[in-house]
Amino acid sequence: MPSIHRSAVVDPAAQLADDVEIGPNCVVQGPAVLAAGVRLIANAYVQGPATIGEGTVLYPGSAVGLGPQDYKFKPGMPTAGVRIGRDCLIREGATVHAATRQDIPTTVGDRVFMMVNSHAGHDASVANDVVLVNGSVLAGFSQIAERVTLSGNVAVHQYNRIGRLAFLSGGSVYSTDVPPFCVGAGRNRIYAVNLVGMRRAGIDRAHITQVRVAFNRVFRRNLPRSEMLDVLAELGKDCPPVMEMREFVATGKKPLAPGAGRPTREVKFYLAATRRGEIVPSMLSGLAEDDEVD
């Protein structure tokens, strides 16, 4: 029998597995399904329709399934709601909004870590093993592929895609697509290949090398999309990760994040400060146009 604190409110329409734990002041409203091992620690809110997978934990102040932030969506309109996978961590203040569509829910995959105050907007799709660090936000209909890491306060614009194993540095903003395996920073820029992530994912060393070649020949040079497809097809003949990059480019409707053929002034300043051992987060924001970088 589920463990429900006496101060919690649980709708009769909700379906709870026998070992679900509902802590103090939690609310489960409407047709929500909470699978085995789900825990709502305290002050968490779930609005159905919502499905929460096995072992997922909602921390205080988190909210799942509330209405989308869309002027066209009116209270009481039908929605497919939210589907969250198994073994996710939804930390304090994190939010996942319901879909505007009636047939496809806002989706969060398995083993997703949504840290404090992160947000998945309506109709977003977050794949397995994604990490959303504190304050990172996903606008409506955005698509985040497997094993992506969004560092603190990253913002992804609506309808944009972030490819598998991409890594976006803290505070970066994207209104463009980011190809798989790339490292991004700043505003709509990609700088390198996510070597650490690819190694941890067990990708073959030869394939990692070929991905680096593809990045340098295609994305760093900002080739036209048609040329990108030709070069990636040639480089990816015996390399599935490169072909994955090509498929990403071929199926995209939004612009691709441009590669950084040379570092920006801010990055050069940061690297110079690193060499001097003078890492101060406020340095970049305080950089003046006439500052010299050695």
C-alpha positions in Angstrom: 0.0 0.0 0.0 1.4 3.5 -0.9 2.8 5.6 1.9 0.9 8.9 1.8 1.5 11.6 4.4 -1.6 12.9 6.1 -0.9 16.4 4.8 -0.7 15.3 1.2 -3.5 15.6 -1.3 -4.0 12.7 -3.8 -6.7 12.7 -6.4 -8.8 9.5 -6.5 -8.1 9.3 -10.3 -4.4 8.8 -9.6 -2.8 5.4 -9.9 -0.1 4.6 -7.4 2.1 1.6 -7.2 2.1 -0.2 -3.8 5.5 1.2 -2.7 5.1 4.8 -3.8 5.9 7.4 -1.1 4.1 10.7 -1.0 5.6 13.1 1.5 4.3 16.1 3.4 2.3 18.8 1.5 2.6 17.0 -1.9 -0.3 17.2 -4.4 -1.1 14.6 -7.0 -3.9 16.0 -9.1 -5.9 14.3 -11.9 -5.1 11.0 -13.8 -1.4 10.6 -12.8 0.3 7.2 -12.8 3.2 6.8 -10.4 5.2 3.6 -10.9 7.0 1.4 -8.4 9.5 3.2 -6.2 8.5 6.7 -7.1 9.0 9.2 -4.2 7.7 12.7 -3.8 9.8 13.9 -0.9 7.7 17.0 0.2 5.9 20.0 -1.4 6.1 18.5 -4.9 3.2 18.9 -7.4 2.1 16.4 -10.1 -0.7 17.3 -12.4 -2.2 14.6 -14.6 -2.3 13.4 -17.2 1.2 12.4 -16.2 3.2 9.1 -16.1 6.2 8.9 -13.8 8.5 5.9 -14.2 10.0 3.5 -11.6 12.4 4.9 -9.1 12.0 8.6 -10.0 12.3 11.1 -7.2 10.7 14.5 -7.0 12.3 16.9 -4.6 10.6 19.8 -2.7 9.3 22.6 -4.9 9.4 20.6 -8.1 6.3 20.6 -10.4 5.4 18.2 -13.2 2.5 18.5 -15.6 1.2 22.0 -15.0 -0.1 23.8 -18.0 2.1 25.0 -20.8 3.3 28.6 -21.0 1.5 29.2 -24.3 -1.1 32.0 -24.9 -3.0 29.7 -27.3 -3.4 27.0 -24.6 -6.4 27.8 -22.4 -7.3 26.2 -19.0 -9.2 23.1 -19.5 -8.0 22.3 -23.0 -7.1 18.6 -23.5 -3.4 17.7 -23.3 -1.3 14.6 -23.6 0.4 15.8 -20.4 3.9 14.6 -19.4 5.8 11.3 -19.5 8.8 10.9 -17.3 11.0 7.8 -17.4 12.6 5.7 -14.7 15.3 6.6 -12.2 15.1 10.3 -12.9 16.0 13.0 -10.3 13.8 16.0 -10.4 15.5 18.4 -8.0 14.2 21.5 -6.1 12.3 23.9 -8.2 12.6 21.9 -11.4 9.6 22.0 -13.7 8.2 20.0 -16.6 5.2 21.5 -18.4 2.4 19.6 -20.1 2.2 19.3 -23.8 0.0 21.6 -26.0 -0.7 18.5 -28.2 -3.3 15.9 -27.4 -1.4 12.9 -28.8 2.3 13.4 -27.8 3.3 14.3 -24.2 6.2 16.3 -23.1 8.8 13.6 -22.6 11.7 13.1 -20.2 13.6 9.9 -20.7 15.3 7.5 -18.3 18.0 8.5 -15.8 17.6 12.2 -16.5 19.1 14.5 -13.9 17.2 17.8 -13.7 19.1 19.9 -11.2 17.8 22.9 -9.2 15.5 25.3 -11.1 16.0 23.6 -14.5 13.0 23.6 -16.8 11.6 21.5 -19.7 9.0 23.4 -21.6 5.8 22.2 -23.3 6.2 19.5 -25.9 10.0 19.2 -25.3 11.7 15.8 -25.7 14.5 14.9 -23.4 16.2 11.6 -24.2 17.9 9.2 -21.8 20.9 10.1 -19.5 20.6 13.8 -20.1 21.9 16.2 -17.4 20.3 19.7 -17.0 22.5 21.6 -14.6 21.0 24.3 -12.3 19.0 26.9 -14.1 19.2 25.4 -17.6 16.0 25.8 -19.6 14.5 24.2 -22.6 11.9 26.1 -24.6 8.8 24.5 -26.2 9.3 21.6 -28.7 13.1 21.5 -28.2 14.7 18.1 -28.7 17.6 17.0 -26.5 19.3 13.7 -27.6 20.9 11.1 -25.4 23.8 11.9 -23.0 23.7 15.6 -23.6 25.0 17.8 -20.7 23.6 21.4 -20.4 25.7 23.3 -17.9 24.3 25.9 -15.6 21.9 28.5 -17.0 22.1 27.2 -20.6 19.1 28.3 -22.7 17.8 26.4 -25.7 15.3 28.1 -28.0 12.1 26.5 -29.1 12.2 23.8 -31.8 16.0 23.5 -31.6 17.8 20.2 -31.4 20.9 19.3 -29.4 22.6 16.2 -30.8 23.8 13.2 -28.9 26.7 13.6 -26.5 26.9 17.4 -27.0 28.2 19.5 -24.1 27.1 23.1 -23.7 29.1 25.3 -21.4 27.5 27.4 -18.6 25.5 30.4 -19.6 25.5 29.6 -23.3 22.4 30.4 -25.4 21.3 28.5 -28.5 18.7 29.4 -31.1 20.5 27.0 -33.5 20.9 23.3 -33.7 24.0 21.8 -32.2 25.4 18.7 -34.0 26.2 15.5 -32.1 29.4 15.2 -30.1 30.1 18.9 -30.2 31.1 21.3 -27.4 29.4 24.6 -27.4 29.9 27.9 -25.6 28.7 31.5 -25.7 25.9 32.3 -28.2 25.3 29.8 -31.0 29.0 28.7 -31.3 30.6 25.3 -31.3 34.3 25.0 -30.5 35.4 21.4 -30.3 34.5 17.7 -30.0 33.4 16.3 -26.7 36.3 13.8 -26.3 35.6 13.1 -22.7 32.0 12.3 -23.3 32.7 10.1 -26.3 35.3 8.1 -24.4 33.0 7.6 -21.5 30.3 6.4 -23.9 32.7 3.7 -25.1 33.0 5.0 -28.7 35.9 3.4 -30.6 39.1 5.4 -30.7 39.3 5.3 -34.4 35.7 6.7 -34.7 36.5 9.5 -32.3 39.5 10.5 -34.5 37.2 10.5 -37.5 34.7 12.7 -35.7 37.5 15.2 -35.0 38.4 15.2 -38.6 34.8 15.7 -39.6 34.4 18.6 -37.1 37.5 20.4 -38.4 36.7 19.9 -42.1 33.0 20.6 -41.9 31.8 22.4 -38.9 34.8 24.5 -38.0 34.9 25.8 -41.6 31.1 26.5 -41.7 30.6 24.9 -45.1 27.2 25.3 -46.9 24.8 22.5 -45.9 25.0 20.7 -49.2 28.8 20.6 -49.0 28.6 19.4 -45.4 26.5 16.4 -46.5 28.9 15.5 -49.3 32.0 15.7 -47.0 30.3 13.9 -44.1 29.1 11.1 -46.5 32.7 10.6 -47.6 34.2 10.7 -44.1 31.5 8.5 -42.7 31.7 5.5 -45.0 33.1 3.3 -42.2 32.2 5.5 -39.2 28.7 5.4 -37.8 29.2 8.5 -35.5 30.1 10.6 -38.5 27.1 9.3 -40.4 25.0 10.2 -37.3 26.3 13.8 -37.7 25.4 13.7 -41.4 21.9 12.5 -40.6 21.5 15.3 -38.1 22.5 17.9 -40.7 20.3 16.3 -43.4 17.1 16.2 -41.2 17.4 19.7 -39.7 15.2 22.6 -40.4 16.9 25.2 -38.2 20.3 26.7 -38.8 23.3 24.9 -37.4 25.5 26.5 -34.7 28.5 27.9 -36.6 32.0 26.6 -35.7 34.6 28.8 -34.3 37.3 29.0 -36.9 39.2 31.1 -34.4 38.5 31.8 -30.7 36.4 34.8 -29.8 38.1 37.6 -27.9 36.4 36.5 -24.7 37.8 33.0 -25.0 41.3 34.2 -25.7 41.1 36.4 -22.6 39.9 33.5 -20.6 42.7 31.2 -21.8 45.3 33.9 -21.1 44.0 34.3 -17.6 44.0 30.5 -17.2 47.7 30.4 -18.1 48.4 33.1 -15.5 46.4 31.2 -12.9 43.9 34.1 -12.5 40.6 32.4 -13.1 37.9 34.9 -12.0 34.3 34.3 -13.3 33.6 38.0 -13.6 36.6 38.5 -15.9 34.7 37.7 -19.1 31.7 39.9 -18.3 34.0 42.8 -17.5 36.1 42.6 -20.7 36.3 45.9 -22.5 36.6 46.3 -26.2 40.1 47.9 -26.0 41.5 45.3 -23.5 44.7 43.7 -24.8 45.2 39.9 -24.7 48.7 38.5 -24.8 
